[in-house]
Amino acid sequence: MNKVVVGIDVSMDDFHVCLKVRDKDERTKIRGSRTFKNTKQGFEELLRWAQRKEKSISLFVMEATGVYHENLAYFLYDKDQTVSVVLANKMKNYIKSLNVKTKTDKTDAKAIAKLGIERSLVPWKPMSSEYKKLRDMCRELLSQKKDRQRAMSQLHAFNKAHEKSDTIIKLKEEQIELSDKIIAALEKSIHQTVNQDPDFKKKIKKLETIPGLRFVTIVILICETNGFELFKNIRQVVSYAGLDVVLDQSGNHNGKTRISKKGNSRIRQALYMPAMSAIQYNKPIRKLHERICRKNPKIRQKGVVAGMRKLLILVYTLWKKDEEFDINYQWGV
């Protein structure tokens, strides 16, 4: 039986596809490639185009690209198509293994189709309606907190400025007051939604035993990762959050070591303040921070990033094991 795979490289405005077929003699060939608009009309055109090429499609494969792939994934799933969503770091490593020197949307779609042909990929399942509802509320909460912090900084600057404008100061104060009300309302709604699911609430309670983490932060991490559904190991989780370390070394050159930041920025935003708290109140993370800062006292931020990464690893591990935090457990660093 033929295996027919459609590889899809998704961007904000459009997506490029490559339809590849492997026959019973293990021979592969490309049946076509094309670009479609990242709209519902584009999704419908894709499905008609693919089914004209081949009556039965084995798999649609796409890379997890922020939120740009979501509408297409949901559309295909609703049309009873088998979909697989591949994590960005997995796709990146696979393309590297192919030694592809030219990188375009077309070559990426071709590589994604090749991955679907060669590998046995896990079918994608949509996020539950409860998770999606919570995720949307959590994203709005993070956005409001970011706007509030920006307004606070602007208000501070206006108050210190020469010949300050009372009108602007009043508007900024009203903006901050409104943000406080919205943040309080969102946090209340998040609590109410979690309380409706006793099992989910119970698992969240276990994660609240991690010193430095609050209820809302935990919910953000769980919803942004869909309960860690796509992840098989810690390395994948860390990469998805953009907290993986990037080395800059070549021959005698030793550049700066940094995190990639190529991942879910909301996870990093949610973890920053909890990491600052954990450095003070979470003994294993405090020791990790101190050890890193001793190596390089001038860049203490590295210790904070390490704390963020450690908190994420703890949440992932305890969520998978359905266990509480144990201060005496040797988690390693």
Secondary structure, 3 states (H helix, E strand, C coil): CCEEEEEEEECCCEEEEEEEEECCCCCEEEEEEEEEECCHHHHHHHHHHHHHHCCCCCEEEEECCCCCCHHHHHHHHHCCCCEEEECHHHHHHHHHHCCCCCCCHHHHHHHHHHHHHHCCCCCCCCCCHHHHHHHHHHHHHHHHHHHHHHHHHHHHHHHHCCCCCHHHHHHHHHHHHHHHHHHHHHHHHHHHHHHCCHHHHHHHHHHCCCCCCCHHHHHHHHHHCCCCCCCCCHHHHHHHCCCCEECCEECCEECCCEECCCCCHHHHHHHHHHHHHHHHHCHHHHHHHHHHHHHCCCCCHHHHHHHHHHHHHHHHHHHHHCCCCCCCCCCCC
